[in-house]
Amino acid sequence: MVRTPRFAAEDFVEAAIGLVAEGGPSAATMASIARAVGAPTGSLYHRFDSRAAVMGAMWAALLDELAGILAPPLAAGQPARAALALADWAAARPRPARALLLADLDTVLDAPPEGDTAAAIDAAEARIEAAFDACAARLRIAAEDAAARNRLRFLVIDAPVAALRPALKAGRMPGPGERRLIEELVTLLPTSPGIEEDAA
C-alpha cells in the first residue's frame, strides 16, 4: 500500500502566504512555516530545500492567481473589468492580497528564484504582459505609444493597488469605499471599439 504524504507542498505555501500577510516577509521562517502547518521542520525541508525555495513557490503561486484574475478581462479588451476584478479579489482573498500587494520580490526572497520556480514566475508575468498587449491592441494603442501603455497599466494595477493598500495595511478587508474609488478611477480608462464594459 502506497503511503500518502501527510503534508503537501501546497500546505507550506499557504502557510507562508498567511505568515507574510500577517507579519511581513520576515515572519515566514522555516520554523514558523512548519509550525503553522503543524509539521516537523524536516517535512518542510523534504519539500523545499531552503527558505528561498518555499518563498519563491509562494510568490509564483500568488502571481499565478493574479494572472488568473487580470488576464481574461484584459485579453478581452475590458480593462475596467480587470481593475474591478482586482478589487473584488482583494476583498474576497485579503490574505493573498496582502502578501502580494504589500511586498515585493526583493523583500520576499533571500536569493533569486531558480529552476521551475523561476520559470513559473516568468510564465505568470508573461501571461499578464501578453494580456496587456492584447488589451492595448483592442484599444488601438500603438505599440510605440509608451505613454498610453503606461497610463493603461497605471489605471488597471498601480492606482487600484494604491487604493487598496491602506485597508490591507490596517488588516481590514477592502470594502465598498475602496471599490467605489476604483470605480471612479476606471472611468478614466479608454474603451474598446464595439465592446461595452459594465463597471458596476
N, C-alpha and C positions, 0 to 999 in steps of 0.2 A: 504494500500500500504506500502510495506517494504521500509524503508529508507536506502539507500546505504551509508555506511560510506564515508565521503569525503576524509579522509586521511587514507591510509593503512599502516600497519607496515612496509611494504617494502619501502614505500616512506621515512620513517625516517631512515631506514637502509642505503638506497642510499645516503641520505643527510649526514649521519655520515661518510660514505666512502669518499665522496667528501671533507668534512672538514678535516679529518685525512690526506688525500692525499695532501691537500694544506697547512695545518698548523701544522701537527702532532697531536698526540692524545689529547693534551691539548686544541686544538681548538674546539673539539667536546664537548661542554657543552649542557645541556638540552635546554637552551635558544637558543643557536646558531643552534642546530639541528632543533628545531621547526621553527625558523626564516627562515632557508634555504628552508624549505618545504612551508613556508607561512601559517603555522598553529599556533593556540594558543598553549601555553605550555601545557595547560590542555589536549589537544588532544594527545600530545605525552605521557603524564603520563597515559592516558587512555589505551594506547597500551603497555607501558613499565613503570614499577613502579620505576625505578631508572636508572641512567646513566649506571651502571654496566650491567643492563639488555639489554639496546639498544646496548651498545658496544659489549657485548657478542654475540648478534644476528648478529651484523656486522661481527665479527670475524668468526663466524660459516658460514656465507654466503660466505666470502672470501675463507675460507678453502675448502668449498664445490666446489666452482668454480675452485680452484687449483686442487682438486682431479679429477674433470671432465677433466682437461687438461692433467694431468700426468698419471692417472691410465690406460686408454685404451692402449697407446703405451707401457707402462711398462709391463702390463699383457701380451701383445703380444710378449714380448722379444725384444722390439725395444727401447733401452734406448736413442740412438741418437735422435730419433724422439721425445721422451719425452722432452729432453733438448731443442731442437729447437722449440717445441710447447710452452715451457715456454717463450722463447724469442719472439715468434710471439704473444703470449697473452699479454706480457708486452707492445709490440708496438701497438697492437690494443686496449688495455684497460689500458692505463697508470695510470688512477686514482686508480682503484682497485689494480694494481700492486704496486703503491707507498704505498698505505695504508697497504698492506700485507707485502711487501718485505723490507720496511724501518722501520717497527715497530716490536714489539713482544708482546706476550700476556700479559706479566707483565706490560708493559708501557701502554697498551690499557685499561686494566680492573682495576677498583677500588677494586674489590673483585673477588674471584674465581667464575667461572661460576657455575650455579646450574640448576637442573631440565632438561627441554627439551633443553636448550641451551648447557649445559654440554654434554648431550647425542649427540647433533648434532655435536659438536666439536670433540668428541671422535669418532663418526662414520666417519667423514671426514678423521681424522688422521689414523684410522684403514684401511680405503679404500686405502690410499696412502701406508701404510705399507704392506698391502696384495699384492698390485701391485708390490712393490719392491721385496717381497718374490717370487712372480711368475716370475719376471724378472730374479732374481738370479738363480732360478731353471732352467729356459730356457737357461741361460748362463752356466749352470753346475757349479755354485759357491756353494760350500758346505755350509751347514747351520752353521758349526762351523768356517768357514773362515771369521773371523770378519774383517780382513784387506781388503780382496777383496770386502766385502759388504760395508765397509766404503768408499772405493775408488769409487764404483759404485754410491753411494749416493752423494759423493763429486762432481763427474763429471756430474751428472744429475741435481743436485739442487744447491749445495753450490757454485761451480765455475761459473755456468751461472748467479746466483744471484749477485755474486761479479762483474761480467762483466756488468750487467745491472744497478747496483746501482749508479754509477757516473751520468749517464744520468737521472735517476729517481730523484736523489737528486737535480740536477740542474733544474728540472722541464721540462726536454726535453723528447720527445718521443724517446725511443730506436730505432735506425735506422740500416742501413746496416753495419756500423762499428761494432756495438755490435754483430750483428748476425754473421758476419764473424769471430769474435773472438770465439764465441760459436761453430761455425762450425769447427774451428781448435781444440777446446777442445774435441769435441765429437769423433775426430779421435783416441783419446786415449782409447775410450770405447771398451770393448770386444763385439763381435757379437755372436748372437745365431746360433748354427749349423743349416744349412738349411734355414735360414731366411736372406734375403737380405734387407738392410736398405738403403734408399735413403736420404742422409743428406742434399740434396740441397733444 
